[in-house]
């Protein structure tokens, strides 16, 4: 697992008039989703899509709002995701980091663009194999 801090920009793509906000997020490769605080949800005027059950690190379960969409910007990379509204610090999990092709460097505790994919970032995209058609 890798943990680091990253200053990310968050935007509501449905409310571009609000502009971006910059937040210090804990980037954790052991976490899955983007998690934001209620104050961030309110500042970006994000609407709840649904309530989602979550299991916390101590094993307790509760339901939290799932909001979105959210646009994330970091180190020249852009991604879109939803977020769980919980906690008192933003948390950047692997889903948004993978979407932006970011990696955590444990030795330096930094989040960086994947050095194997300079520029806008890369992705793995699998598609079905073409269907071989015989004579008709």
C-alpha positions in Angstrom: 0.0 0.0 0.0 1.1 3.5 -0.7 0.0 6.7 1.2 0.9 10.3 0.3 -0.7 13.7 0.3 -1.7 15.5 -2.9 -3.2 18.9 -3.5 -6.0 18.3 -6.0 -8.5 20.6 -7.7 -12.2 19.5 -7.5 -14.9 20.9 -9.7 -18.6 20.4 -10.3 -18.8 20.0 -14.1 -22.5 20.9 -13.9 -21.8 24.2 -12.1 -18.7 25.6 -13.8 -19.7 29.0 -12.5 -18.6 27.9 -9.0 -15.0 27.4 -10.2 -12.5 24.8 -8.8 -11.6 24.3 -5.2 -8.1 23.1 -4.1 -7.9 20.6 -1.3 -5.2 18.6 0.4 -6.2 14.9 0.0 -4.8 11.8 1.5 -3.9 9.5 -1.5 -4.2 5.9 -0.3 -3.8 2.9 -2.6 -5.7 0.8 0.0 -8.8 2.9 -0.5 -11.2 2.5 -3.4 -13.2 5.7 -3.9 -12.8 9.5 -3.7 -14.2 10.6 -0.3 -15.0 14.2 0.3 -16.2 16.1 3.4 -19.7 17.6 3.8 -18.1 21.1 3.5 -16.7 20.2 0.1 -20.0 18.8 -1.1 -21.7 22.0 -0.1 -19.1 24.3 -1.7 -19.4 22.4 -5.0 -23.2 22.1 -4.7 -23.0 18.4 -5.5 -26.3 16.5 -5.5 -26.7 13.1 -3.9 -27.2 10.3 -6.4 -27.9 7.7 -3.8 -27.0 6.4 -0.4 -24.3 3.7 -0.3 -23.5 1.3 2.5 -19.8 1.5 3.5 -17.7 -0.6 5.8 -15.3 1.5 7.9 -11.7 0.4 8.8 -13.0 -0.7 12.3 -15.6 -3.0 10.6 -18.7 -0.9 11.4 -21.1 -0.3 8.6 -23.1 2.8 7.8 -24.8 4.5 4.8 -23.3 7.7 3.3 -24.3 10.0 0.4 -22.7 9.2 -3.0 -22.5 12.4 -5.0 -21.3 13.5 -8.4 -20.1 13.9 -11.0 -16.8 15.5 -9.8 -14.0 16.6 -12.0 -10.5 16.1 -10.6 -7.3 17.8 -11.7 -3.8 16.9 -10.6 -0.4 17.4 -12.3 -1.9 18.1 -15.7 -4.2 15.1 -15.5 -8.0 15.2 -15.5 -10.6 12.6 -14.4 -14.3 12.3 -13.6 -15.8 10.3 -10.7 -18.4 10.2 -8.0 -17.5 10.6 -4.3 -18.6 9.2 -0.9 -19.4 12.0 1.5 -17.7 11.1 4.8 -14.8 12.0 7.1 -13.0 15.2 7.9 -10.3 14.9 5.2 -10.6 14.2 1.5 -9.4 10.8 0.5 -8.1 9.9 -3.0 -8.6 6.2 -3.7 -7.4 3.9 -6.5 -10.4 4.4 -8.8 -9.8 8.1 -9.4 -6.0 7.6 -9.4 -6.2 4.9 -12.0 -8.5 7.0 -14.1 -5.9 9.8 -14.1 -3.0 7.3 -14.5 -1.4 8.5 -11.2 1.0 6.4 -9.0 2.0 6.8 -5.4 5.8 6.6 -4.8 6.1 5.1 -1.3 9.8 6.0 -0.8 9.1 9.7 -1.3 5.4 9.7 -0.3 4.5 11.6 -3.5 1.7 11.2 -6.1 3.1 11.5 -9.6 1.8 11.0 -13.1 2.7 7.5 -14.3 6.2 7.9 -15.8 5.4 5.2 -18.4 2.7 7.4 -19.9 3.9 11.1 -20.1 1.3 13.6 -21.4 -2.4 13.2 -20.7 -2.1 9.7 -19.2 -2.8 6.2 -20.4 -5.3 3.5 -19.9 -5.7 -0.1 -20.6 -8.7 -0.7 -22.8 -9.8 -4.2 -23.6 -12.3 -4.8 -26.3 -14.0 -8.0 -27.5 -12.2 -9.8 -30.3 -13.7 -9.3 -33.7 -16.1 -12.0 -34.8 -14.7 -14.3 -37.5 -17.4 -14.8 -40.1 -17.3 -17.8 -42.4 -18.6 -18.0 -46.0 -22.3 -17.4 -46.3 
